[in-house]
């Protein structure tokens, strides 16, 4: 397992990483209830930024009952569990169908759906368990 980098020394850097950590965490929490908005990616970004800015937030995230396993899996071989993959796929599919049925078919819709397909392919390319 990779050891987290030391906390950044510059006060400005720590503040910027801290802001990124808290904003990412807030978006990740909002994403739990909004289909189509990725939760895992924002939680991982929050954990990464927290290791560089706030030992307290970093420890809280790593010991959280919901977020801790996601972070440990990612740090231990970039693992995404099958349950998380299925959840992401269903969420993206639902979001794509809603967009397709409710919005006018302009290029931004096709771009968003195409990006979801690419992200989904990437998610499914990640291992489901740590390599031995």
C-alpha positions in Angstrom: 0.0 0.0 0.0 1.3 3.4 -0.9 2.1 5.7 2.0 0.5 9.1 1.8 2.8 12.0 1.0 3.9 14.3 3.8 1.7 17.3 4.5 2.6 20.2 2.3 4.7 22.8 4.2 3.5 26.1 2.6 0.5 27.6 4.3 -0.9 28.7 0.9 -0.6 25.2 -0.5 -2.2 23.7 2.6 -5.1 26.1 2.3 -5.6 25.4 -1.4 -5.4 21.6 -0.9 -7.7 22.0 2.1 -10.2 23.9 0.1 -10.1 21.3 -2.7 -10.6 18.6 -0.1 -13.7 20.2 1.5 -15.2 21.2 -1.8 -14.7 17.7 -3.3 -16.1 16.2 -0.2 -19.2 18.4 -0.4 -19.7 17.6 -4.0 -19.2 13.9 -3.2 -21.9 14.1 -0.5 -24.3 15.8 -2.8 -23.6 13.2 -5.5 -24.9 10.5 -3.2 -28.4 11.7 -3.9 -28.1 13.1 -7.4 -28.0 10.4 -10.1 -25.3 10.9 -12.7 -22.9 12.9 -10.5 -20.0 10.6 -9.5 -19.5 10.1 -5.8 -16.4 7.9 -5.7 -14.2 10.2 -7.8 -15.0 13.3 -5.6 -14.3 11.3 -2.4 -11.0 10.0 -3.8 -10.1 13.6 -4.8 -11.0 14.8 -1.3 -8.9 12.0 0.3 -5.9 12.9 -1.9 -6.1 16.6 -1.1 -6.7 15.9 2.6 -3.5 13.9 2.8 -1.7 17.1 1.7 -3.5 19.5 4.0 -5.4 18.1 6.9 -4.4 15.0 8.9 -7.7 15.3 10.8 -9.9 15.2 7.6 -7.7 12.5 6.1 -8.1 10.3 9.1 -11.8 10.9 9.2 -12.2 9.9 5.6 -10.0 6.8 5.9 -12.0 5.7 9.0 -15.4 6.5 7.7 -17.7 3.4 7.4 -18.8 4.3 3.8 -15.8 6.2 2.4 -12.9 4.3 4.1 -13.2 1.1 2.1 -13.4 3.1 -1.2 -10.2 4.9 -0.3 -8.3 1.9 1.0 -9.3 -0.1 -2.1 -8.1 2.7 -4.4 -4.8 3.0 -2.6 -4.4 -0.8 -2.6 -4.2 -1.3 -6.3 -6.7 1.1 -7.8 -9.5 -1.4 -7.0 -13.2 -0.6 -7.7 -15.6 -3.2 -6.4 -18.2 -4.8 -8.6 -20.9 -3.2 -6.5 -19.5 0.3 -7.1 -19.1 -0.5 -10.8 -22.7 -1.6 -11.2 -23.9 1.4 -9.2 -22.0 3.8 -11.4 -23.2 2.0 -14.6 -26.9 2.1 -13.5 -26.5 5.8 -12.4 -25.0 6.8 -15.7 -27.5 4.8 -17.7 -30.4 6.4 -15.8 -28.9 9.9 -16.3 -28.4 9.2 -20.0 -32.0 8.0 -20.5 -33.4 11.0 -18.6 -31.3 13.4 -20.7 -32.2 11.6 -23.9 -36.0 11.8 -23.1 -36.2 15.3 -21.6 -33.7 17.5 -23.4 -33.4 18.6 -26.9 -30.9 16.6 -28.9 -28.0 19.0 -29.3 -24.3 18.2 -29.3 -23.8 18.7 -25.5 -26.2 15.8 -24.8 -24.3 13.5 -27.2 -21.0 14.7 -25.7 -22.2 14.1 -22.1 -23.5 10.6 -23.0 -20.3 9.8 -24.9 -18.2 10.9 -21.9 -20.3 8.7 -19.6 -19.6 5.7 -21.9 -15.9 6.4 -21.8 -15.8 6.8 -18.0 -17.9 3.7 -17.7 -15.5 1.7 -19.8 -12.6 3.0 -17.7 -14.4 2.0 -14.5 -14.9 -1.5 -15.8 -11.2 -1.8 -16.7 -10.2 -1.4 -13.1 -9.6 -4.5 -11.0 -12.3 -5.7 -8.6 -10.0 -7.1 -6.0 -6.4 -6.4 -4.9 -3.7 -8.1 -6.9 -1.8 -10.7 -5.0 
